[in-house]
Amino acid sequence: MPPDPNARNRYDLSEHEFEAMLARAAEEGAKRALADVGLDGHEAALDIRDLRSLLDCIRLVRRTAMQTAVRMITTGVMLALLAGTAIKLKIFGGSP
């Protein structure tokens, strides 16, 4: 049976009502998602700041570790070249 074209749909919403309903749904969804991960309550902002600080520290440690590794490799190569040069030039009294 086809719908009656003269009957008014009882779910007609104005654009303002629809946007208000979407905003409420989004806010409730965000609250539920934060509660699911344990970030609801009064100290949630502090927890998020702590997490961001922890991530910044991890990035700093990773960057510092990479710099240290590059410096150690460079120093090792330079020492090997210096040792090779010293042996080649017989600076340390090599055999005659």
NUKE-108009 format. One record per atom (N, C-alpha, C): residue in three letters; chain; atom name; x, y, z. Coordinates in steps of 0.2 Angstrom, whole numbers, plus 2048, in hexadecimal, padded with zeros to 3 digits. Example, Ala and Ser with C-alpha at 12.3 -4.5 7.8 and 13.67 -1.06 7.14 Angstrom:
2
> ALA, A, N, 842, 7E4, 827
> ALA, A, CA, 83E, 7EA, 827
> ALA, A, C, 842, 7F0, 827
> SER, A, N, 840, 7F5, 823
> SER, A, CA, 844, 7FB, 824
> SER, A, C, 840, 800, 827
//
This chain:
96
> MET, A, N, 804, 7FA, 800
> MET, A, CA, 800, 800, 800
> MET, A, C, 805, 806, 800
> PRO, A, N, 804, 80B, 7FB
> PRO, A, CA, 808, 811, 7FB
> PRO, A, C, 806, 816, 800
> PRO, A, N, 80B, 81A, 802
> PRO, A, CA, 80A, 81E, 808
> PRO, A, C, 805, 824, 805
> ASP, A, N, 801, 827, 809
> ASP, A, CA, 7FC, 82C, 807
> ASP, A, C, 800, 832, 807
> PRO, A, N, 800, 835, 801
> PRO, A, CA, 804, 83C, 7FF
> PRO, A, C, 801, 841, 803
> ASN, A, N, 7FB, 841, 806
> ASN, A, CA, 7F8, 847, 809
> ASN, A, C, 7FA, 846, 811
> ALA, A, N, 7FC, 840, 813
> ALA, A, CA, 7FD, 840, 81A
> ALA, A, C, 804, 843, 81C
> ARG, A, N, 804, 847, 821
> ARG, A, CA, 80A, 84A, 823
> ARG, A, C, 80F, 845, 827
> ASN, A, N, 815, 845, 825
> ASN, A, CA, 81A, 841, 829
> ASN, A, C, 81B, 844, 830
> ARG, A, N, 81A, 840, 835
> ARG, A, CA, 81B, 842, 83C
> ARG, A, C, 822, 843, 83E
> TYR, A, N, 827, 842, 83A
> TYR, A, CA, 82E, 842, 83B
> TYR, A, C, 831, 848, 838
> ASP, A, N, 82D, 84D, 835
> ASP, A, CA, 830, 853, 832
> ASP, A, C, 833, 857, 837
> LEU, A, N, 839, 859, 836
> LEU, A, CA, 83D, 85D, 83B
> LEU, A, C, 83F, 863, 837
> SER, A, N, 83F, 869, 83A
> SER, A, CA, 843, 86F, 837
> SER, A, C, 84A, 86E, 837
> GLU, A, N, 84E, 872, 833
> GLU, A, CA, 855, 871, 833
> GLU, A, C, 858, 872, 83A
> HIS, A, N, 855, 877, 83E
> HIS, A, CA, 858, 879, 844
> HIS, A, C, 857, 873, 849
> GLU, A, N, 851, 870, 849
> GLU, A, CA, 850, 86B, 84D
> GLU, A, C, 854, 865, 84C
> PHE, A, N, 855, 863, 845
> PHE, A, CA, 859, 85E, 843
> PHE, A, C, 861, 85F, 845
> GLU, A, N, 863, 865, 845
> GLU, A, CA, 86A, 867, 847
> GLU, A, C, 86B, 866, 84E
> ALA, A, N, 866, 868, 852
> ALA, A, CA, 866, 868, 859
> ALA, A, C, 866, 860, 85B
> MET, A, N, 862, 85C, 858
> MET, A, CA, 862, 855, 85A
> MET, A, C, 869, 852, 858
> LEU, A, N, 86C, 854, 852
> LEU, A, CA, 872, 851, 851
> LEU, A, C, 878, 853, 856
> ALA, A, N, 877, 85A, 858
> ALA, A, CA, 87C, 85C, 85D
> ALA, A, C, 87B, 858, 864
> ARG, A, N, 875, 857, 866
> ARG, A, CA, 874, 853, 86C
> ARG, A, C, 877, 84C, 86B
> ALA, A, N, 875, 849, 865
> ALA, A, CA, 878, 842, 864
> ALA, A, C, 87F, 842, 864
> ALA, A, N, 882, 847, 861
> ALA, A, CA, 88A, 847, 861
> ALA, A, C, 88D, 848, 867
> GLU, A, N, 88A, 84C, 86B
> GLU, A, CA, 88C, 84D, 872
> GLU, A, C, 88C, 847, 877
> GLU, A, N, 886, 844, 876
> GLU, A, CA, 885, 83D, 87A
> GLU, A, C, 88A, 838, 878
> GLY, A, N, 88B, 837, 871
> GLY, A, CA, 88F, 832, 86E
> GLY, A, C, 896, 834, 871
> ALA, A, N, 898, 83A, 871
> ALA, A, CA, 89F, 83C, 873
> ALA, A, C, 8A0, 83A, 87A
> LYS, A, N, 89B, 83C, 87E
> LYS, A, CA, 89B, 83A, 886
> LYS, A, C, 89C, 832, 887
> ARG, A, N, 898, 82F, 883
> ARG, A, CA, 898, 827, 884
> ARG, A, C, 89F, 825, 881
> ALA, A, N, 8A2, 827, 87C
> ALA, A, CA, 8A8, 825, 87A
> ALA, A, C, 8AD, 826, 87F
> LEU, A, N, 8AD, 82C, 882
> LEU, A, CA, 8B2, 82E, 887
> LEU, A, C, 8B1, 82A, 88D
> ALA, A, N, 8AB, 828, 88F
> ALA, A, CA, 8AA, 824, 895
> ALA, A, C, 8AC, 81D, 893
> ASP, A, N, 8AC, 81A, 88D
> ASP, A, CA, 8AE, 814, 88B
> ASP, A, C, 8B6, 813, 88C
> VAL, A, N, 8B9, 818, 88B
> VAL, A, CA, 8C1, 818, 88B
> VAL, A, C, 8C3, 81A, 892
> GLY, A, N, 8BE, 81C, 897
> GLY, A, CA, 8C0, 81E, 89D
> GLY, A, C, 8C2, 825, 89E
> LEU, A, N, 8C0, 829, 899
> LEU, A, CA, 8C2, 831, 89A
> LEU, A, C, 8BC, 835, 89C
> ASP, A, N, 8B8, 832, 8A0
> ASP, A, CA, 8B2, 836, 8A2
> ASP, A, C, 8B3, 839, 8A9
> GLY, A, N, 8B0, 83E, 8AB
> GLY, A, CA, 8B1, 840, 8B2
> GLY, A, C, 8B5, 847, 8B2
> HIS, A, N, 8B6, 849, 8B8
> HIS, A, CA, 8B9, 850, 8B9
> HIS, A, C, 8C1, 850, 8B7
> GLU, A, N, 8C4, 84B, 8B7
> GLU, A, CA, 8CB, 84B, 8B6
> GLU, A, C, 8CD, 849, 8AF
> ALA, A, N, 8C8, 849, 8AA
> ALA, A, CA, 8C9, 846, 8A4
> ALA, A, C, 8CE, 84B, 8A0
> ALA, A, N, 8CD, 851, 8A1
> ALA, A, CA, 8D2, 856, 89D
> ALA, A, C, 8D9, 855, 8A0
> LEU, A, N, 8DA, 854, 8A6
> LEU, A, CA, 8E1, 853, 8A9
> LEU, A, C, 8E4, 84D, 8A6
> ASP, A, N, 8DF, 847, 8A6
> ASP, A, CA, 8E2, 841, 8A3
> ASP, A, C, 8E4, 842, 89C
> ILE, A, N, 8E0, 845, 898
> ILE, A, CA, 8E2, 846, 891
> ILE, A, C, 8E8, 84A, 890
> ARG, A, N, 8E9, 84F, 894
> ARG, A, CA, 8F0, 853, 894
> ARG, A, C, 8F5, 84F, 896
> ASP, A, N, 8F4, 84A, 89B
> ASP, A, CA, 8FA, 846, 89D
> ASP, A, C, 8FC, 841, 897
> LEU, A, N, 8F6, 83F, 894
> LEU, A, CA, 8F8, 83A, 88E
> LEU, A, C, 8FC, 83E, 889
> ARG, A, N, 8FA, 844, 887
> ARG, A, CA, 8FD, 848, 882
> ARG, A, C, 904, 849, 884
> SER, A, N, 905, 84B, 88B
> SER, A, CA, 90C, 84C, 88D
> SER, A, C, 910, 845, 88C
> LEU, A, N, 90D, 840, 88E
> LEU, A, CA, 911, 839, 88E
> LEU, A, C, 913, 838, 886
> LEU, A, N, 90E, 839, 882
> LEU, A, CA, 910, 838, 87B
> LEU, A, C, 915, 83D, 878
> ASP, A, N, 915, 843, 87B
> ASP, A, CA, 91B, 848, 879
> ASP, A, C, 922, 845, 87C
> CYS, A, N, 922, 842, 882
> CYS, A, CA, 928, 83F, 885
> CYS, A, C, 92A, 839, 881
> ILE, A, N, 925, 835, 87E
> ILE, A, CA, 927, 82F, 87A
> ILE, A, C, 92A, 832, 874
> ARG, A, N, 928, 837, 871
> ARG, A, CA, 92A, 839, 86A
> ARG, A, C, 931, 83C, 86C
> LEU, A, N, 932, 840, 871
> LEU, A, CA, 939, 842, 873
> LEU, A, C, 93E, 83D, 874
> VAL, A, N, 93C, 838, 877
> VAL, A, CA, 941, 832, 879
> VAL, A, C, 943, 82F, 872
> ARG, A, N, 93E, 82E, 86E
> ARG, A, CA, 93F, 82A, 867
> ARG, A, C, 944, 82F, 863
> ARG, A, N, 943, 835, 863
> ARG, A, CA, 947, 83A, 85F
> ARG, A, C, 94E, 83A, 862
> THR, A, N, 94F, 83A, 869
> THR, A, CA, 955, 83A, 86C
> THR, A, C, 959, 833, 86B
> ALA, A, N, 955, 82E, 86B
> ALA, A, CA, 958, 827, 86A
> ALA, A, C, 95B, 827, 863
> MET, A, N, 957, 829, 85E
> MET, A, CA, 959, 829, 857
> MET, A, C, 960, 82E, 856
> GLN, A, N, 960, 834, 859
> GLN, A, CA, 965, 838, 859
> GLN, A, C, 96C, 835, 85C
> THR, A, N, 96B, 831, 861
> THR, A, CA, 970, 82E, 865
> THR, A, C, 973, 828, 861
> ALA, A, N, 96E, 825, 85D
> ALA, A, CA, 971, 81F, 859
> ALA, A, C, 975, 822, 853
> VAL, A, N, 972, 827, 850
> VAL, A, CA, 976, 82A, 84A
> VAL, A, C, 97D, 82C, 84D
> ARG, A, N, 97D, 830, 852
> ARG, A, CA, 983, 832, 855
> ARG, A, C, 988, 82D, 856
> MET, A, N, 986, 827, 859
> MET, A, CA, 98A, 821, 85B
> MET, A, C, 98D, 81E, 855
> ILE, A, N, 989, 81D, 850
> ILE, A, CA, 98B, 81A, 849
> ILE, A, C, 990, 81F, 846
> THR, A, N, 98F, 825, 846
> THR, A, CA, 993, 82A, 843
> THR, A, C, 99A, 82A, 847
> THR, A, N, 99A, 82A, 84D
> THR, A, CA, 9A0, 829, 851
> THR, A, C, 9A4, 823, 850
> GLY, A, N, 9A0, 81D, 84F
> GLY, A, CA, 9A3, 817, 84E
> GLY, A, C, 9A7, 817, 847
> VAL, A, N, 9A4, 81A, 842
> VAL, A, CA, 9A7, 81A, 83B
> VAL, A, C, 9AD, 81F, 83C
> MET, A, N, 9AC, 824, 83F
> MET, A, CA, 9B2, 829, 83F
> MET, A, C, 9B8, 825, 843
> LEU, A, N, 9B7, 822, 848
> LEU, A, CA, 9BC, 81E, 84C
> LEU, A, C, 9BF, 819, 848
> ALA, A, N, 9BB, 815, 844
> ALA, A, CA, 9BE, 810, 83F
> ALA, A, C, 9C2, 813, 83A
> LEU, A, N, 9C0, 819, 837
> LEU, A, CA, 9C4, 81C, 832
> LEU, A, C, 9CB, 81F, 835
> LEU, A, N, 9CA, 821, 83C
> LEU, A, CA, 9D0, 824, 83F
> LEU, A, C, 9D5, 81E, 841
> ALA, A, N, 9D2, 818, 843
> ALA, A, CA, 9D6, 813, 844
> ALA, A, C, 9DA, 810, 83E
> GLY, A, N, 9D6, 810, 839
> GLY, A, CA, 9D8, 80D, 832
> GLY, A, C, 9DE, 812, 830
> THR, A, N, 9DD, 818, 831
> THR, A, CA, 9E2, 81D, 82F
> THR, A, C, 9E9, 81C, 833
> ALA, A, N, 9E8, 81B, 839
> ALA, A, CA, 9ED, 81A, 83E
> ALA, A, C, 9F1, 814, 83C
> ILE, A, N, 9EE, 80F, 83B
> ILE, A, CA, 9F1, 808, 839
> ILE, A, C, 9F5, 809, 832
> LYS, A, N, 9F2, 80C, 82D
> LYS, A, CA, 9F4, 80D, 827
> LYS, A, C, 9FB, 811, 827
> LEU, A, N, 9FB, 817, 82B
> LEU, A, CA, A00, 81B, 82C
> LEU, A, C, A06, 818, 831
> LYS, A, N, A04, 813, 834
> LYS, A, CA, A08, 810, 83A
> LYS, A, C, A0A, 815, 83F
> ILE, A, N, A05, 818, 841
> ILE, A, CA, A06, 81D, 847
> ILE, A, C, A08, 81A, 84D
> PHE, A, N, A06, 814, 84F
> PHE, A, CA, A07, 811, 855
> PHE, A, C, A0D, 80C, 855
> GLY, A, N, A11, 80D, 851
> GLY, A, CA, A17, 809, 851
> GLY, A, C, A16, 802, 84E
> GLY, A, N, A13, 801, 849
> GLY, A, CA, A11, 7FB, 846
> GLY, A, C, A18, 7F7, 844
> SER, A, N, A17, 7F1, 842
> SER, A, CA, A1D, 7ED, 840
> SER, A, C, A21, 7F0, 83A
> PRO, A, N, A28, 7F0, 83A
> PRO, A, CA, A2C, 7F3, 835
> PRO, A, C, A2B, 7F0, 82E
//
